[in-house]
Amino acid sequence: MKMHNDHLDFETIKAASDIISAIVESSLQERESVIPFNYERFTFFKKKKNPISIYFKNSEVYLKIKLNIKKGKNLMEETLHIQKEIKDEIVHLTGLKVKRVDLSIEKIVPAGSGLSEP
């Protein structure tokens, strides 16, 4: 990736955003405690927003991720693991510096819920 004066150009930001989104989606899909956001019920009547927001400041990455999580795990431990895993994956696969990974738990879903089924 090209870097100029410690700032990313538009093409690099666009490519990096697509790559980072794919990394985040892949990491979340691999965790059995996370329910995919797009399976949420009643979204037909409301406009769905992208659950992943990516911001760049100079050459640093800031992420905000909305997710649903299954009840039953220690939520603090689980979110810390998710944050670290996503940060480490992005750094390893892109070389970009990840400054923050903010998780927003939108819903805690009962473990036997049908929402976990694709």
N, C-alpha and C positions, 0 to 999 in steps of 0.2 A: 504494500500500500504506500502511496506517495504521501509524504508529509512535507509541508512547506512552512517554514518559520513556526513550527510547533502548532500549526492549524491544519485542519483537514479541509480539502476542497469538496465541492458539492458531489462530484462523482464518487469520491471515496466515502463520504458520509452516506450516500444512498446505498452503495454496495455493502458498507459495514452494517447499516441498519438491517438490510435483508439477511445478512449472515447472522447477526446477533439475534434477530427474531427466530431464525431457524434453530439456533443453538438453544435458546430459551425454551421453545416449544418441545424440542427433543428431550431436554433435561426434565421438563415437567411431565412429559408422557412416560418417562422411565420410572417415575416415582409413583408407587401404588397408592400413596396417601393423598395425591393431588387428583382432583376431579377436573377434567377438561372444561374450561370456561364456556366453550361453545355448545355444551350439552345442557345448559341451563334451561329450565322450562319457562314458558310464557315470554320468550323473547320475540315471538311473532308480532306482538303489539307495541314493542318498544324498540327503538333504534339501538342496535348493539354497537358498542365501541370496542376498538382493539384493546385487548387486555394487557398489551405490552406497549409501554411508552419508552422511547429511547431519546435521550438528549446528549448532545456533545458540547463540551466547553473546552476550547482549545483542542487537545488531542485526548481528553478524558471522557469516559462514558458514564452516564448516569441512567439507571433503569428504574422504572416503576412497573410492577407486575401485579395484576389482579388475578386472584385464583380462588377456587373453592377447595376445601380440604376435608378429608374424612375425619370424623370424630374417632377418638380412641388413642391417638398418639399424643405425646407431649408436644403441644403446638409451638412452644418456644424453641425446643430442641429441633423440631422438624423444620421450622422456618430458618433457623440458623444454618442447618445442613443445606437447605435449598439455596440460600443466598451464597454460601461458600462454593457450592458445586457450580452454580451458574457463573459466578465471578471467575473461578479457576478455569472453567471451560472456555470462556471468552478470551481470557488472557492467553491461554495455551494455543487456541486456534486462530486468533487474530493478531496477537501481539499488542493490542490496545490496552491502555490502563483503565481499569474499571474503578471508578471512585465510589459509587454507591449502587446497591441493589436493594431497593425498597419493595417489600412485599405488602400487598393489601389483601387480607383475607375477606372476601366478599360474603362467603357463606361457609358454615361448618355443617357438613352433610352427614347424616347417620350412616354408619358403616354398611348397612344392608340396603342402602338406597339404590334405586334403579338408575340414578343419574350416573353411576360409574360404568354403566354398560354402554359401549359404543353404538 
